[in-house]
Amino acid sequence: MDGVVIAEFYRQPAVYLVRFPGRADFEIDSDTYRTRAYPCPDVPSNEVASTYVNQILPIIENHTGSIRLHGSANQIGGRAVAFMGSSRRGKTTLTGALARAGHPFLTEDVLEVERGGQAYLVQPHSKVLRLFEDSAAIVLGRRPEGDRANGKFDVASDEFVPHAGNAAPLGAICLLGPGESDGFMQRRLSPLAAASQFLQQSFLLDVNDKPRLREHFDRLVTLAEAVPCFEVDYPRRYDHLPAVVKALEDGFGTGD
């Protein structure tokens, strides 16, 4: 992202090595997937644990047949509406604004999608939104307090920013554009176009393992065929957020 290395992946004879510069190395056994962490000096244990839960586990789960995507989700009209897109496109800010408007958030980082009968379910994951100070102030209605990590504040769920405690059927997936639209824009995507973008938001362990990569892409196509997928774009201005929330409520709030 913007020339910054977030993670490095190495394949060795019996293990995978995943390195998060400045945080920790994780060694993953290629047969059992047992993992050992090697934190960098002075990195808090809770940050290492968070990296394991939010990065390493999704990588392993995708590698072994699950669907784990980088995204957020809110419960709107009884169904989950997921948001995906490149970093800094406002997923978490939008999730927080929707939660503040009464639509509980399910997750803000790892989108856990499970097959539940004929439907797909989004599992609740994180009870915390990680936001930059200006976004946190908009969501909270006040300046955030406490410590920040990597420039972001942890905004815990409460009565003003509610979290959904139970899984919700996945009703729609929105892929966020770059913010170049003059107003709210929503366009239906074909399953193949959507799945191609899902792949870019997947947690992947070994991109050179072509059979597993093909199996994962097939799962993404099946998901995109079952769930309506949209490209969504809007101006990235805080004063425009209420109109975006209203448009999403009107579009997905009936649960139809």
CYANA upper distance limits for C-alpha pairs under 8 A (distance plus 0.5 A):
  1 MET  CA      5 VAL  CA      7.46
  1 MET  CA      6 ILE  CA      8.00
  1 MET  CA     87 SER  CA      8.01
  5 VAL  CA     21 PRO  CA      8.05
  6 ILE  CA     20 PHE  CA      6.59
  6 ILE  CA     21 PRO  CA      7.43
  7 ALA  CA     18 VAL  CA      7.31
  7 ALA  CA     19 ARG  CA      6.01
  7 ALA  CA     20 PHE  CA      5.18
  7 ALA  CA     21 PRO  CA      7.27
  8 GLU  CA     18 VAL  CA      6.21
  8 GLU  CA     19 ARG  CA      5.48
  8 GLU  CA     20 PHE  CA      7.06
  8 GLU  CA     21 PRO  CA      8.44
  9 PHE  CA     16 TYR  CA      7.79
  9 PHE  CA     17 LEU  CA      6.38
  9 PHE  CA     18 VAL  CA      5.23
  9 PHE  CA     19 ARG  CA      6.96
  9 PHE  CA    205 LEU  CA      8.05
  9 PHE  CA    206 ASP  CA      8.40
 10 TYR  CA     16 TYR  CA      6.34
 10 TYR  CA     17 LEU  CA      5.51
 10 TYR  CA     18 VAL  CA      6.94
 11 ARG  CA     15 VAL  CA      7.03
 11 ARG  CA     16 TYR  CA      5.32
 11 ARG  CA     17 LEU  CA      6.93
 11 ARG  CA    206 ASP  CA      8.42
 12 GLN  CA     16 TYR  CA      6.39
 12 GLN  CA     17 LEU  CA      7.94
 14 ALA  CA     29 ASP  CA      6.76
 14 ALA  CA     30 SER  CA      6.12
 14 ALA  CA     31 ASP  CA      8.12
 15 VAL  CA     27 GLU  CA      6.91
 15 VAL  CA     28 ILE  CA      5.86
 15 VAL  CA     29 ASP  CA      4.99
 15 VAL  CA     30 SER  CA      5.37
 16 TYR  CA     27 GLU  CA      6.31
 16 TYR  CA     28 ILE  CA      5.51
 16 TYR  CA     29 ASP  CA      6.97
 16 TYR  CA     30 SER  CA      6.86
 17 LEU  CA     25 ASP  CA      7.42
 17 LEU  CA     26 PHE  CA      6.25
 17 LEU  CA     27 GLU  CA      5.18
 17 LEU  CA     28 ILE  CA      6.80
 18 VAL  CA     25 ASP  CA      6.28
 18 VAL  CA     26 PHE  CA      5.66
 18 VAL  CA     27 GLU  CA      7.03
 18 VAL  CA     28 ILE  CA      8.39
 19 ARG  CA     24 ALA  CA      6.70
 19 ARG  CA     25 ASP  CA      4.88
 19 ARG  CA     26 PHE  CA      6.82
 20 PHE  CA     24 ALA  CA      5.91
 20 PHE  CA     25 ASP  CA      6.61
 21 PRO  CA     25 ASP  CA      8.41
 22 GLY  CA     40 CYS  CA      6.69
 23 ARG  CA     39 PRO  CA      6.51
 23 ARG  CA     40 CYS  CA      5.81
 23 ARG  CA     43 VAL  CA      6.71
 23 ARG  CA     47 GLU  CA      8.50
 23 ARG  CA     48 VAL  CA      7.55
 24 ALA  CA     37 ALA  CA      7.21
 24 ALA  CA     38 TYR  CA      5.93
 24 ALA  CA     39 PRO  CA      4.53
 24 ALA  CA     40 CYS  CA      5.69
 24 ALA  CA     48 VAL  CA      7.28
 25 ASP  CA     37 ALA  CA      6.35
 25 ASP  CA     38 TYR  CA      5.51
 25 ASP  CA     39 PRO  CA      6.79
 25 ASP  CA     40 CYS  CA      8.32
 26 PHE  CA     35 THR  CA      7.02
 26 PHE  CA     36 ARG  CA      6.13
 26 PHE  CA     37 ALA  CA      5.07
 26 PHE  CA     38 TYR  CA      6.70
 26 PHE  CA     56 ILE  CA      8.41
 27 GLU  CA     35 THR  CA      5.98
 27 GLU  CA     36 ARG  CA      5.68
 27 GLU  CA     37 ALA  CA      7.00
 28 ILE  CA     33 TYR  CA      5.81
 28 ILE  CA     34 ARG  CA      6.22
 28 ILE  CA     35 THR  CA      5.01
 28 ILE  CA     36 ARG  CA      7.22
 29 ASP  CA     33 TYR  CA      5.07
 29 ASP  CA     34 ARG  CA      5.87
 29 ASP  CA     35 THR  CA      6.94
 33 TYR  CA     60 ILE  CA      7.61
 37 ALA  CA     48 VAL  CA      8.36
 39 PRO  CA     43 VAL  CA      6.97
 39 PRO  CA     48 VAL  CA      7.25
 43 VAL  CA     47 GLU  CA      7.42
 43 VAL  CA     48 VAL  CA      7.76
 44 PRO  CA     48 VAL  CA      7.19
 45 SER  CA     49 ALA  CA      6.67
 46 ASN  CA     50 SER  CA      6.55
 47 GLU  CA     51 THR  CA      6.69
 48 VAL  CA     52 TYR  CA      6.79
 49 ALA  CA     53 VAL  CA      6.77
 50 SER  CA     54 ASN  CA      6.37
 51 THR  CA     55 GLN  CA      5.88
 51 THR  CA     56 ILE  CA      7.30
 52 TYR  CA     56 ILE  CA      5.23
 52 TYR  CA     57 LEU  CA      6.60
 53 VAL  CA     57 LEU  CA      5.92
 53 VAL  CA     58 PRO  CA      7.94
 54 ASN  CA     58 PRO  CA      7.13
 54 ASN  CA    109 ASP  CA      7.68
 54 ASN  CA    110 VAL  CA      6.80
 55 GLN  CA     59 ILE  CA      6.83
 55 GLN  CA    203 PHE  CA      7.86
 56 ILE  CA     60 ILE  CA      6.81
 57 LEU  CA     61 GLU  CA      6.54
 58 PRO  CA     62 ASN  CA      6.55
 58 PRO  CA     68 ARG  CA      6.15
 58 PRO  CA     69 LEU  CA      8.43
 58 PRO  CA    110 VAL  CA      7.98
 58 PRO  CA    203 PHE  CA      6.51
 59 ILE  CA     63 HIS  CA      6.71
 59 ILE  CA     68 ARG  CA      8.23
 59 ILE  CA    203 PHE  CA      5.24
 59 ILE  CA    204 LEU  CA      5.74
 59 ILE  CA    205 LEU  CA      5.99
 60 ILE  CA     64 THR  CA      6.80
 60 ILE  CA    204 LEU  CA      8.44
 60 ILE  CA    205 LEU  CA      7.38
 61 GLU  CA     65 GLY  CA      6.88
 61 GLU  CA     66 SER  CA      5.82
 61 GLU  CA     67 ILE  CA      7.91
 61 GLU  CA     68 ARG  CA      7.69
 62 ASN  CA     66 SER  CA      5.12
 62 ASN  CA     67 ILE  CA      6.07
 62 ASN  CA     68 ARG  CA      6.47
 62 ASN  CA    202 SER  CA      8.42
 62 ASN  CA    203 PHE  CA      7.15
 62 ASN  CA    204 LEU  CA      7.20
 62 ASN  CA    216 HIS  CA      7.81
 63 HIS  CA    204 LEU  CA      7.29
 63 HIS  CA    205 LEU  CA      6.94
 63 HIS  CA    212 ARG  CA      7.45
 63 HIS  CA    216 HIS  CA      8.41
 65 GLY  CA    215 GLU  CA      8.46
 65 GLY  CA    216 HIS  CA      7.50
 66 SER  CA    113 VAL  CA      8.24
 66 SER  CA    114 GLU  CA      7.95
 67 ILE  CA    112 GLU  CA      7.03
 67 ILE  CA    113 VAL  CA      6.05
 67 ILE  CA    114 GLU  CA      7.52
 67 ILE  CA    216 HIS  CA      8.26
 67 ILE  CA    219 ARG  CA      8.02
 67 ILE  CA    220 LEU  CA      8.11
 68 ARG  CA    110 VAL  CA      7.07
 68 ARG  CA    111 LEU  CA      6.10
 68 ARG  CA    112 GLU  CA      5.53
 68 ARG  CA    113 VAL  CA      6.81
 68 ARG  CA    202 SER  CA      6.84
 68 ARG  CA    203 PHE  CA      7.01
 69 LEU  CA    110 VAL  CA      6.42
 69 LEU  CA    111 LEU  CA      5.47
 69 LEU  CA    112 GLU  CA      7.36
 69 LEU  CA    198 PHE  CA      7.69
 69 LEU  CA    201 GLN  CA      6.00
 69 LEU  CA    202 SER  CA      5.15
 69 LEU  CA    203 PHE  CA      6.78
 70 HIS  CA     84 MET  CA      7.12
 70 HIS  CA    109 ASP  CA      6.22
 70 HIS  CA    110 VAL  CA      5.62
 70 HIS  CA    111 LEU  CA      6.39
 70 HIS  CA    201 GLN  CA      5.67
 70 HIS  CA    202 SER  CA      6.69
 70 HIS  CA    203 PHE  CA      7.69
 71 GLY  CA     82 ALA  CA      7.38
 71 GLY  CA     83 PHE  CA      6.05
 71 GLY  CA     84 MET  CA      5.09
 71 GLY  CA     85 GLY  CA      7.70
 71 GLY  CA     91 LYS  CA      7.62
 71 GLY  CA    107 THR  CA      8.24
 71 GLY  CA    108 GLU  CA      6.66
 71 GLY  CA    109 ASP  CA      5.72
 71 GLY  CA    110 VAL  CA      6.26
 71 GLY  CA    111 LEU  CA      5.83
 71 GLY  CA    201 GLN  CA      8.15
 72 SER  CA     82 ALA  CA      6.19
 72 SER  CA     83 PHE  CA      5.71
 72 SER  CA     84 MET  CA      7.19
 72 SER  CA     91 LYS  CA      6.89
 72 SER  CA     92 THR  CA      7.16
 72 SER  CA     95 THR  CA      7.20
 72 SER  CA    105 PHE  CA      8.33
 72 SER  CA    106 LEU  CA      7.83
 72 SER  CA    107 THR  CA      5.62
 72 SER  CA    108 GLU  CA      4.49
 72 SER  CA    109 ASP  CA      6.12
 72 SER  CA    110 VAL  CA      7.39
 72 SER  CA    111 LEU  CA      6.63
 73 ALA  CA     80 ALA  CA      6.73
 73 ALA  CA     81 VAL  CA      5.95
 73 ALA  CA     82 ALA  CA      4.64
 73 ALA  CA     83 PHE  CA      6.39
 73 ALA  CA     95 THR  CA      7.17
 73 ALA  CA    105 PHE  CA      6.32
 73 ALA  CA    106 LEU  CA      5.95
 73 ALA  CA    107 THR  CA      6.03
 73 ALA  CA    108 GLU  CA      7.04
 73 ALA  CA    111 LEU  CA      7.80
 73 ALA  CA    122 VAL  CA      8.49
 74 ASN  CA     80 ALA  CA      6.02
 74 ASN  CA     81 VAL  CA      6.00
 74 ASN  CA     82 ALA  CA      7.13
 74 ASN  CA     95 THR  CA      6.89
 74 ASN  CA     98 LEU  CA      7.63
 74 ASN  CA     99 ALA  CA      7.59
 74 ASN  CA    103 HIS  CA      6.57
 74 ASN  CA    104 PRO  CA      6.09
 74 ASN  CA    105 PHE  CA      4.58
 74 ASN  CA    106 LEU  CA      6.02
 74 ASN  CA    107 THR  CA      7.95
 74 ASN  CA    164 ALA  CA      8.49
 75 GLN  CA     79 ARG  CA      5.76
 75 GLN  CA     80 ALA  CA      4.92
 75 GLN  CA     81 VAL  CA      6.73
 75 GLN  CA    103 HIS  CA      5.96
 75 GLN  CA    104 PRO  CA      5.99
 75 GLN  CA    105 PHE  CA      6.64
 75 GLN  CA    106 LEU  CA      7.47
 75 GLN  CA    164 ALA  CA      7.67
 75 GLN  CA    168 ALA  CA      7.53
 76 ILE  CA     80 ALA  CA      6.63
 76 ILE  CA     81 VAL  CA      7.09
 76 ILE  CA    103 HIS  CA      6.05
 76 ILE  CA    104 PRO  CA      8.25
 76 ILE  CA    249 GLU  CA      7.52
 76 ILE  CA    252 PHE  CA      7.00
 76 ILE  CA    253 GLY  CA      5.86
 76 ILE  CA    255 GLY  CA      8.03
 77 GLY  CA    249 GLU  CA      8.49
 77 GLY  CA    252 PHE  CA      7.17
 77 GLY  CA    253 GLY  CA      4.76
 77 GLY  CA    254 THR  CA      5.86
 77 GLY  CA    255 GLY  CA      5.42
 78 GLY  CA    168 ALA  CA      7.64
 78 GLY  CA    169 PRO  CA      8.42
 78 GLY  CA    253 GLY  CA      8.41
 78 GLY  CA    255 GLY  CA      6.67
 79 ARG  CA    168 ALA  CA      6.04
 79 ARG  CA    169 PRO  CA      5.75
 79 ARG  CA    170 LEU  CA      6.31
 79 ARG  CA    171 GLY  CA      5.87
 79 ARG  CA    255 GLY  CA      6.75
 80 ALA  CA    106 LEU  CA      8.47
 80 ALA  CA    121 LEU  CA      8.44
 80 ALA  CA    122 VAL  CA      7.17
 80 ALA  CA    168 ALA  CA      5.97
 80 ALA  CA    169 PRO  CA      6.28
 80 ALA  CA    170 LEU  CA      5.13
 80 ALA  CA    171 GLY  CA      6.04
 80 ALA  CA    172 ALA  CA      7.51
 81 VAL  CA    170 LEU  CA      6.79
 81 VAL  CA    171 GLY  CA      6.30
 81 VAL  CA    172 ALA  CA      5.50
 81 VAL  CA    173 ILE  CA      6.32
 81 VAL  CA    174 CYS  CA      7.88
 81 VAL  CA    252 PHE  CA      8.24
 82 ALA  CA    111 LEU  CA      8.35
 82 ALA  CA    170 LEU  CA      8.07
 82 ALA  CA    172 ALA  CA      6.88
 82 ALA  CA    173 ILE  CA      5.20
 82 ALA  CA    174 CYS  CA      6.47
 83 PHE  CA     91 LYS  CA      6.69
 83 PHE  CA    173 ILE  CA      6.54
 83 PHE  CA    174 CYS  CA      5.36
 83 PHE  CA    175 LEU  CA      6.35
 83 PHE  CA    176 LEU  CA      7.33
 84 MET  CA     91 LYS  CA      7.26
 84 MET  CA    173 ILE  CA      8.10
 84 MET  CA    174 CYS  CA      6.78
 84 MET  CA    175 LEU  CA      5.33
 84 MET  CA    176 LEU  CA      6.54
 84 MET  CA    201 GLN  CA      7.77
 85 GLY  CA     89 ARG  CA      6.93
 85 GLY  CA     91 LYS  CA      7.79
 85 GLY  CA    175 LEU  CA      5.95
 85 GLY  CA    176 LEU  CA      5.53
 85 GLY  CA    177 GLY  CA      7.56
 85 GLY  CA    201 GLN  CA      7.68
 86 SER  CA    176 LEU  CA      8.33
 86 SER  CA    201 GLN  CA      8.20
 89 ARG  CA    176 LEU  CA      7.25
 89 ARG  CA    177 GLY  CA      7.80
 89 ARG  CA    178 PRO  CA      6.86
 89 ARG  CA    179 GLY  CA      8.01
 90 GLY  CA     94 LEU  CA      6.52
 90 GLY  CA    236 ARG  CA      8.03
 91 LYS  CA     95 THR  CA      6.63
 91 LYS  CA    108 GLU  CA      8.11
 91 LYS  CA    176 LEU  CA      8.18
 92 THR  CA     96 GLY  CA      6.53
 92 THR  CA    108 GLU  CA      6.34
 92 THR  CA    129 LEU  CA      7.27
 92 THR  CA    130 ARG  CA      7.79
 92 THR  CA    131 LEU  CA      7.44
 93 THR  CA     97 ALA  CA      6.66
 93 THR  CA    131 LEU  CA      7.53
 93 THR  CA    135 SER  CA      6.48
 93 THR  CA    136 ALA  CA      8.24
 93 THR  CA    139 VAL  CA      7.82
 94 LEU  CA     98 LEU  CA      6.66
 94 LEU  CA    241 LEU  CA      7.99
 94 LEU  CA    245 VAL  CA      8.41
 95 THR  CA     99 ALA  CA      6.65
 95 THR  CA    105 PHE  CA      6.96
 95 THR  CA    108 GLU  CA      7.66
 96 GLY  CA    100 ARG  CA      6.56
 96 GLY  CA    105 PHE  CA      7.96
 96 GLY  CA    129 LEU  CA      7.72
 96 GLY  CA    139 VAL  CA      6.21
 96 GLY  CA    161 VAL  CA      7.40
 97 ALA  CA    101 ALA  CA      6.76
 97 ALA  CA    138 ILE  CA      8.39
 97 ALA  CA    139 VAL  CA      6.13
 97 ALA  CA    241 LEU  CA      7.78
 97 ALA  CA    242 PRO  CA      8.49
 97 ALA  CA    245 VAL  CA      7.76
 98 LEU  CA    102 GLY  CA      7.05
 98 LEU  CA    103 HIS  CA      5.92
 98 LEU  CA    104 PRO  CA      7.90
 98 LEU  CA    105 PHE  CA      8.23
 98 LEU  CA    245 VAL  CA      6.62
 99 ALA  CA    103 HIS  CA      4.99
 99 ALA  CA    104 PRO  CA      5.25
 99 ALA  CA    105 PHE  CA      6.21
 99 ALA  CA    160 PHE  CA      8.19
 99 ALA  CA    161 VAL  CA      5.64
 99 ALA  CA    162 PRO  CA      6.38
 99 ALA  CA    163 HIS  CA      8.09
100 ARG  CA    104 PRO  CA      8.49
100 ARG  CA    139 VAL  CA      7.04
100 ARG  CA    140 LEU  CA      8.34
100 ARG  CA    160 PHE  CA      6.23
100 ARG  CA    161 VAL  CA      5.43
100 ARG  CA    162 PRO  CA      7.81
101 ALA  CA    245 VAL  CA      8.32
102 GLY  CA    160 PHE  CA      8.46
102 GLY  CA    161 VAL  CA      8.16
102 GLY  CA    162 PRO  CA      7.73
103 HIS  CA    162 PRO  CA      7.87
104 PRO  CA    161 VAL  CA      7.57
104 PRO  CA    162 PRO  CA      5.24
104 PRO  CA    163 HIS  CA      5.17
104 PRO  CA    164 ALA  CA      5.62
105 PHE  CA    161 VAL  CA      8.50
105 PHE  CA    162 PRO  CA      7.06
105 PHE  CA    163 HIS  CA      5.34
105 PHE  CA    164 ALA  CA      6.22
106 LEU  CA    122 VAL  CA      8.11
106 LEU  CA    123 GLN  CA      7.50
106 LEU  CA    124 PRO  CA      5.04
106 LEU  CA    125 HIS  CA      6.73
106 LEU  CA    126 SER  CA      7.47
106 LEU  CA    127 LYS  CA      8.08
106 LEU  CA    163 HIS  CA      6.44
106 LEU  CA    164 ALA  CA      5.72
106 LEU  CA    165 GLY  CA      7.81
106 LEU  CA    167 ALA  CA      8.38
107 THR  CA    111 LEU  CA      7.05
107 THR  CA    124 PRO  CA      6.36
107 THR  CA    125 HIS  CA      5.56
107 THR  CA    126 SER  CA      5.45
107 THR  CA    127 LYS  CA      7.47
108 GLU  CA    125 HIS  CA      8.48
108 GLU  CA    126 SER  CA      7.04
108 GLU  CA    128 VAL  CA      8.13
108 GLU  CA    129 LEU  CA      6.65
108 GLU  CA    130 ARG  CA      8.39
109 ASP  CA    126 SER  CA      7.94
110 VAL  CA    125 HIS  CA      7.50
110 VAL  CA    126 SER  CA      8.43
111 LEU  CA    122 VAL  CA      7.41
111 LEU  CA    123 GLN  CA      8.09
111 LEU  CA    125 HIS  CA      8.16
112 GLU  CA    122 VAL  CA      6.14
112 GLU  CA    123 GLN  CA      5.99
112 GLU  CA    124 PRO  CA      8.21
112 GLU  CA    125 HIS  CA      7.89
113 VAL  CA    120 TYR  CA      6.95
113 VAL  CA    121 LEU  CA      6.11
113 VAL  CA    122 VAL  CA      5.30
113 VAL  CA    123 GLN  CA      7.03
114 GLU  CA    120 TYR  CA      6.08
114 GLU  CA    121 LEU  CA      5.65
114 GLU  CA    122 VAL  CA      6.97
114 GLU  CA    123 GLN  CA      7.90
115 ARG  CA    119 ALA  CA      6.63
115 ARG  CA    120 TYR  CA      5.06
115 ARG  CA    121 LEU  CA      6.64
116 GLY  CA    120 TYR  CA      5.96
116 GLY  CA    121 LEU  CA      6.58
119 ALA  CA    169 PRO  CA      6.97
119 ALA  CA    170 LEU  CA      7.85
119 ALA  CA    226 ALA  CA      8.42
120 TYR  CA    169 PRO  CA      6.23
120 TYR  CA    170 LEU  CA      6.03
120 TYR  CA    223 LEU  CA      8.31
121 LEU  CA    167 ALA  CA      6.59
121 LEU  CA    168 ALA  CA      5.93
121 LEU  CA    169 PRO  CA      4.84
121 LEU  CA    170 LEU  CA      5.85
122 VAL  CA    167 ALA  CA      5.94
122 VAL  CA    168 ALA  CA      5.98
122 VAL  CA    169 PRO  CA      6.76
122 VAL  CA    170 LEU  CA      6.53
123 GLN  CA    166 ASN  CA      7.42
123 GLN  CA    167 ALA  CA      4.97
123 GLN  CA    168 ALA  CA      7.38
124 PRO  CA    164 ALA  CA      7.09
124 PRO  CA    165 GLY  CA      6.55
124 PRO  CA    166 ASN  CA      6.63
124 PRO  CA    167 ALA  CA      6.28
127 LYS  CA    156 ALA  CA      6.67
127 LYS  CA    157 SER  CA      6.18
127 LYS  CA    163 HIS  CA      6.70
128 VAL  CA    154 ASP  CA      6.54
128 VAL  CA    155 VAL  CA      5.97
128 VAL  CA    156 ALA  CA      4.94
128 VAL  CA    157 SER  CA      6.46
129 LEU  CA    154 ASP  CA      6.22
129 LEU  CA    155 VAL  CA      5.46
129 LEU  CA    156 ALA  CA      6.87
129 LEU  CA    157 SER  CA      8.19
130 ARG  CA    152 LYS  CA      6.27
130 ARG  CA    153 PHE  CA      5.99
130 ARG  CA    154 ASP  CA      5.17
130 ARG  CA    155 VAL  CA      6.63
131 LEU  CA    135 SER  CA      6.38
131 LEU  CA    136 ALA  CA      5.82
131 LEU  CA    152 LYS  CA      5.50
131 LEU  CA    153 PHE  CA      5.84
131 LEU  CA    154 ASP  CA      7.12
131 LEU  CA    155 VAL  CA      7.71
132 PHE  CA    136 ALA  CA      6.47
132 PHE  CA    151 GLY  CA      6.77
132 PHE  CA    152 LYS  CA      4.97
132 PHE  CA    153 PHE  CA      6.63
133 GLU  CA    137 ALA  CA      6.61
133 GLU  CA    143 ARG  CA      7.89
133 GLU  CA    144 PRO  CA      7.14
133 GLU  CA    151 GLY  CA      8.39
133 GLU  CA    152 LYS  CA      7.09
133 GLU  CA    153 PHE  CA      7.13
134 ASP  CA    138 ILE  CA      6.98
135 SER  CA    139 VAL  CA      6.79
136 ALA  CA    140 LEU  CA      6.41
136 ALA  CA    142 ARG  CA      8.46
136 ALA  CA    143 ARG  CA      7.69
136 ALA  CA    144 PRO  CA      6.64
136 ALA  CA    153 PHE  CA      7.69
136 ALA  CA    155 VAL  CA      7.71
137 ALA  CA    141 GLY  CA      5.93
137 ALA  CA    142 ARG  CA      5.39
137 ALA  CA    143 ARG  CA      5.25
137 ALA  CA    144 PRO  CA      6.43
138 ILE  CA    142 ARG  CA      7.56
138 ILE  CA    238 TYR  CA      8.03
139 VAL  CA    161 VAL  CA      8.47
140 LEU  CA    144 PRO  CA      7.81
140 LEU  CA    160 PHE  CA      8.25
140 LEU  CA    161 VAL  CA      8.31
144 PRO  CA    153 PHE  CA      7.58
144 PRO  CA    155 VAL  CA      8.39
145 GLU  CA    153 PHE  CA      8.30
146 GLY  CA    153 PHE  CA      7.89
147 ASP  CA    153 PHE  CA      7.16
148 ARG  CA    152 LYS  CA      5.56
148 ARG  CA    153 PHE  CA      5.08
148 ARG  CA    154 ASP  CA      7.55
149 ALA  CA    153 PHE  CA      7.10
156 ALA  CA    161 VAL  CA      8.32
157 SER  CA    161 VAL  CA      5.68
157 SER  CA    162 PRO  CA      5.80
157 SER  CA    163 HIS  CA      6.20
158 ASP  CA    162 PRO  CA      5.80
158 ASP  CA    163 HIS  CA      7.91
170 LEU  CA    227 VAL  CA      7.63
171 GLY  CA    227 VAL  CA      6.86
171 GLY  CA    228 PRO  CA      7.60
171 GLY  CA    252 PHE  CA      8.42
171 GLY  CA    255 GLY  CA      7.93
172 ALA  CA    227 VAL  CA      6.28
172 ALA  CA    228 PRO  CA      5.56
172 ALA  CA    229 CYS  CA      6.33
172 ALA  CA    230 PHE  CA      8.21
172 ALA  CA    252 PHE  CA      8.40
173 ILE  CA    227 VAL  CA      7.65
173 ILE  CA    228 PRO  CA      6.94
173 ILE  CA    229 CYS  CA      5.26
173 ILE  CA    230 PHE  CA      6.78
174 CYS  CA    229 CYS  CA      6.41
174 CYS  CA    230 PHE  CA      5.36
174 CYS  CA    231 GLU  CA      6.26
174 CYS  CA    232 VAL  CA      6.51
175 LEU  CA    197 GLN  CA      8.46
175 LEU  CA    229 CYS  CA      8.13
175 LEU  CA    230 PHE  CA      6.64
175 LEU  CA    231 GLU  CA      5.37
175 LEU  CA    232 VAL  CA      6.37
176 LEU  CA    231 GLU  CA      6.63
176 LEU  CA    232 VAL  CA      5.52
176 LEU  CA    233 ASP  CA      6.18
177 GLY  CA    231 GLU  CA      7.23
177 GLY  CA    232 VAL  CA      6.42
177 GLY  CA    233 ASP  CA      5.23
177 GLY  CA    234 TYR  CA      8.15
178 PRO  CA    233 ASP  CA      7.34
179 GLY  CA    233 ASP  CA      6.12
179 GLY  CA    234 TYR  CA      5.68
179 GLY  CA    235 PRO  CA      5.35
179 GLY  CA    236 ARG  CA      6.07
180 GLU  CA    233 ASP  CA      7.67
180 GLU  CA    234 TYR  CA      7.34
180 GLU  CA    235 PRO  CA      6.82
181 SER  CA    185 MET  CA      7.33
181 SER  CA    233 ASP  CA      6.43
181 SER  CA    234 TYR  CA      5.65
181 SER  CA    235 PRO  CA      6.39
182 ASP  CA    234 TYR  CA      7.13
182 ASP  CA    235 PRO  CA      6.62
183 GLY  CA    233 ASP  CA      8.26
183 GLY  CA    234 TYR  CA      5.73
183 GLY  CA    235 PRO  CA      6.73
184 PHE  CA    232 VAL  CA      7.93
184 PHE  CA    233 ASP  CA      6.46
184 PHE  CA    234 TYR  CA      5.05
184 PHE  CA    235 PRO  CA      7.96
184 PHE  CA    243 ALA  CA      8.37
184 PHE  CA    244 VAL  CA      6.91
184 PHE  CA    247 ALA  CA      8.00
185 MET  CA    231 GLU  CA      8.40
185 MET  CA    232 VAL  CA      6.06
185 MET  CA    233 ASP  CA      5.66
185 MET  CA    234 TYR  CA      6.71
186 GLN  CA    230 PHE  CA      6.83
186 GLN  CA    231 GLU  CA      6.19
186 GLN  CA    232 VAL  CA      5.07
186 GLN  CA    233 ASP  CA      7.19
187 ARG  CA    230 PHE  CA      5.82
187 ARG  CA    231 GLU  CA      5.63
187 ARG  CA    232 VAL  CA      7.07
188 ARG  CA    228 PRO  CA      8.00
188 ARG  CA    229 CYS  CA      6.50
188 ARG  CA    230 PHE  CA      4.88
188 ARG  CA    231 GLU  CA      6.83
189 LEU  CA    193 ALA  CA      6.69
189 LEU  CA    194 ALA  CA      6.43
189 LEU  CA    228 PRO  CA      8.47
189 LEU  CA    229 CYS  CA      6.09
189 LEU  CA    230 PHE  CA      5.72
189 LEU  CA    231 GLU  CA      7.00
190 SER  CA    194 ALA  CA      6.62
190 SER  CA    224 ALA  CA      8.47
190 SER  CA    229 CYS  CA      8.00
191 PRO  CA    195 ALA  CA      6.47
191 PRO  CA    221 VAL  CA      6.59
191 PRO  CA    224 ALA  CA      5.21
191 PRO  CA    225 GLU  CA      5.73
191 PRO  CA    229 CYS  CA      7.88
192 LEU  CA    196 SER  CA      6.66
192 LEU  CA    221 VAL  CA      6.71
192 LEU  CA    224 ALA  CA      7.90
193 ALA  CA    197 GLN  CA      7.10
194 ALA  CA    198 PHE  CA      6.70
194 ALA  CA    221 VAL  CA      8.36
194 ALA  CA    224 ALA  CA      6.81
194 ALA  CA    229 CYS  CA      6.96
194 ALA  CA    230 PHE  CA      8.34
195 ALA  CA    199 LEU  CA      6.72
195 ALA  CA    217 PHE  CA      7.60
195 ALA  CA    220 LEU  CA      5.79
195 ALA  CA    221 VAL  CA      5.67
195 ALA  CA    223 LEU  CA      8.43
195 ALA  CA    224 ALA  CA      6.52
196 SER  CA    200 GLN  CA      7.43
196 SER  CA    217 PHE  CA      8.44
197 GLN  CA    201 GLN  CA      7.28
198 PHE  CA    202 SER  CA      6.81
198 PHE  CA    220 LEU  CA      7.35
199 LEU  CA    217 PHE  CA      7.27
199 LEU  CA    220 LEU  CA      7.95
207 VAL  CA    213 LEU  CA      7.13
208 ASN  CA    213 LEU  CA      8.45
209 ASP  CA    213 LEU  CA      6.65
210 LYS  CA    214 ARG  CA      6.53
211 PRO  CA    215 GLU  CA      6.77
212 ARG  CA    216 HIS  CA      6.58
213 LEU  CA    217 PHE  CA      6.65
214 ARG  CA    218 ASP  CA      6.63
215 GLU  CA    219 ARG  CA      6.88
216 HIS  CA    220 LEU  CA      6.87
217 PHE  CA    221 VAL  CA      6.74
218 ASP  CA    222 THR  CA      6.74
219 ARG  CA    223 LEU  CA      6.73
220 LEU  CA    224 ALA  CA      6.65
221 VAL  CA    225 GLU  CA      6.60
222 THR  CA    226 ALA  CA      6.84
223 LEU  CA    227 VAL  CA      6.63
224 ALA  CA    228 PRO  CA      7.31
224 ALA  CA    229 CYS  CA      7.10
234 TYR  CA    244 VAL  CA      7.90
235 PRO  CA    240 HIS  CA      7.37
236 ARG  CA    240 HIS  CA      7.84
237 ARG  CA    241 LEU  CA      7.41
240 HIS  CA    244 VAL  CA      7.02
241 LEU  CA    245 VAL  CA      6.64
242 PRO  CA    246 LYS  CA      6.66
243 ALA  CA    247 ALA  CA      6.64
244 VAL  CA    248 LEU  CA      6.75
245 VAL  CA    249 GLU  CA      6.61
246 LYS  CA    250 ASP  CA      6.60
247 ALA  CA    251 GLY  CA      6.55
248 LEU  CA    252 PHE  CA      6.31
248 LEU  CA    253 GLY  CA      7.72
249 GLU  CA    253 GLY  CA      5.08
250 ASP  CA    254 THR  CA      8.05
252 PHE  CA    256 ASP  CA      8.05
